[in-house]
Amino acid sequence: MTPDDSLVRWFLKRSKNVRVATLSAAEVPHITPLRFIRTGRSIYSLTRLTTRTVRDIEERSDVVLLFDAERPHGPVLRMRAHATVHTDAGLTAWYQRQATLRYFLRPGGLLNMIANRGRLSTWLGGDHGTGPGRDALIEFIPHTAEFLPVPR
């Protein structure tokens, strides 16, 4: 199965989070859940420049991506990918616009924002470690895809 297969594209569309599996130079594994967007063959996630995920990718660019289509008892999509870290402010702003459309300006996202409106001012006013010089946009280019059954 390829990353361009229609079933893979459908599964990615239903998924909201990706688990990014990396290895450090010392071969210590690490898994990080991140939100993502997909454009063409590339998958993008935004994190902080100082995270272990970014450090691991800078040492070893091959990663494994896991998607579950938000179904805890269904199959898991495993993709092997090459990762590149970008720090350009224009790219991170582009990602933030795309993520806003995907995650917040949707019926479920709007309802979530309304339900949590009391926390919105705290979230907007806080320093969450993002901003110019601190964001890292990770671009993943998948080269394999396969579905794995959920272990019983």
C-alpha positions as CSV (number, residue, x, y, z in Angstrom):
1,M,0.0,0.0,0.0
2,T,1.3,3.5,-0.8
3,P,0.7,6.8,1.0
4,D,-1.3,7.9,-2.0
5,D,-3.8,5.1,-1.7
6,S,-7.5,6.2,-1.4
7,L,-8.0,4.2,1.8
8,V,-4.9,5.9,3.3
9,R,-6.2,9.4,2.3
10,W,-9.6,8.6,3.8
11,F,-8.0,7.4,7.1
12,L,-5.9,10.5,7.3
13,K,-8.9,12.7,6.7
14,R,-10.7,11.1,9.7
15,S,-7.6,11.3,12.0
16,K,-7.0,14.4,14.1
17,N,-3.7,13.5,15.8
18,V,-0.6,11.7,14.8
19,R,1.8,9.9,17.1
20,V,5.4,10.6,16.0
21,A,7.9,7.9,16.9
22,T,11.6,9.0,16.8
23,L,14.9,7.6,17.8
24,S,17.7,9.6,19.4
25,A,21.3,9.2,18.3
26,A,21.7,6.8,21.2
27,E,18.7,4.8,19.8
28,V,16.3,5.8,22.7
29,P,12.7,5.7,21.4
30,H,10.3,8.6,21.9
31,I,6.6,9.0,20.9
32,T,4.9,12.4,20.8
33,P,1.2,13.0,19.9
34,L,0.8,16.1,17.6
35,R,-2.0,17.7,15.6
36,F,-1.4,17.6,11.9
37,I,-2.5,18.8,8.5
38,R,-1.9,17.2,5.2
39,T,-1.2,18.9,1.9
40,G,-0.5,16.8,-1.1
41,R,2.0,14.0,0.0
42,S,3.3,16.0,2.9
43,I,2.1,15.9,6.5
44,Y,2.9,18.9,8.8
45,S,2.9,19.3,12.6
46,L,3.9,22.3,14.7
47,T,5.8,22.0,17.9
48,R,8.5,24.0,19.8
49,L,12.0,24.1,18.6
50,T,13.3,22.8,21.9
51,T,11.3,19.5,22.0
52,R,12.9,16.1,22.1
53,T,11.0,15.3,18.9
54,V,12.8,18.1,17.0
55,R,16.2,17.1,18.5
56,D,15.7,13.5,17.5
57,I,14.7,14.5,14.0
58,E,17.7,16.7,13.6
59,E,19.9,13.6,14.6
60,R,17.9,11.0,12.6
61,S,15.4,12.1,10.0
62,D,13.6,8.8,9.6
63,V,10.4,8.5,11.7
64,V,7.3,6.4,12.1
65,L,3.8,8.0,12.1
66,L,0.8,6.3,13.7
67,F,-2.8,7.3,13.0
68,D,-6.0,5.8,14.5
69,A,-8.8,7.8,12.9
70,E,-10.0,8.6,16.4
71,R,-11.2,5.0,16.8
72,P,-9.7,3.2,19.8
73,H,-10.7,-0.2,18.7
74,G,-10.0,-0.1,15.0
75,P,-6.9,-0.6,12.9
76,V,-3.8,1.7,13.1
77,L,-2.2,3.3,10.0
78,R,1.6,3.1,10.2
79,M,3.6,5.3,7.9
80,R,7.3,5.4,7.6
81,A,8.5,8.9,6.7
82,H,11.4,11.3,6.2
83,A,11.1,14.4,8.5
84,T,12.5,17.9,8.0
85,V,12.3,20.7,10.5
86,H,11.5,24.2,9.3
87,T,11.8,27.4,11.4
88,D,10.6,30.0,8.9
89,A,8.0,32.2,10.5
90,G,6.0,32.4,7.2
91,L,5.7,28.6,7.1
92,T,4.6,28.4,10.7
93,A,2.0,31.1,10.1
94,W,0.7,29.2,7.1
95,Y,0.4,26.0,9.3
96,Q,-1.5,27.9,12.0
97,R,-4.0,29.2,9.5
98,Q,-4.6,25.7,8.1
99,A,-4.8,24.2,11.6
100,T,-7.4,26.8,12.6
101,L,-9.6,25.8,9.7
102,R,-9.1,22.1,10.4
103,Y,-9.5,22.1,14.1
104,F,-11.3,25.2,15.3
105,L,-13.5,26.6,12.6
106,R,-15.6,23.5,12.3
107,P,-18.9,22.6,14.1
108,G,-17.2,20.4,16.7
109,G,-14.3,22.9,17.2
110,L,-16.7,25.8,17.6
111,L,-18.8,24.0,20.2
112,N,-15.6,23.1,22.1
113,M,-14.5,26.8,22.0
114,I,-17.9,27.9,23.3
115,A,-17.9,25.2,26.0
116,N,-14.4,26.4,27.2
117,R,-14.9,30.1,26.6
118,G,-13.9,30.9,30.2
119,R,-10.4,29.5,29.6
120,L,-9.9,31.3,26.2
121,S,-8.5,34.5,27.7
122,T,-6.0,32.6,29.7
123,W,-5.0,30.5,26.7
124,L,-4.6,33.6,24.4
125,G,-2.8,35.6,27.1
126,G,-0.3,32.9,28.2
127,D,3.1,32.1,26.9
128,H,2.9,28.6,25.6
129,G,6.5,28.6,24.3
130,T,5.5,29.5,20.7
131,G,6.3,32.5,18.7
132,P,9.1,33.8,16.4
133,G,12.2,31.8,16.8
134,R,10.6,29.2,19.0
135,D,8.3,27.3,16.6
136,A,9.4,24.3,14.6
137,L,7.2,23.1,11.7
138,I,7.9,19.5,11.0
139,E,7.3,18.3,7.4
140,F,6.9,14.5,7.0
141,I,7.1,12.9,3.6
142,P,5.8,9.4,3.9
143,H,7.3,6.6,1.8
144,T,5.3,3.6,3.1
145,A,1.9,2.9,4.5
146,E,0.3,-0.1,6.1
147,F,-2.6,-0.9,8.3
148,L,-2.0,-2.8,11.5
149,P,-4.6,-4.6,13.6
150,V,-5.2,-3.5,17.1
151,P,-3.5,-5.9,19.5
152,R,-5.9,-7.8,21.7
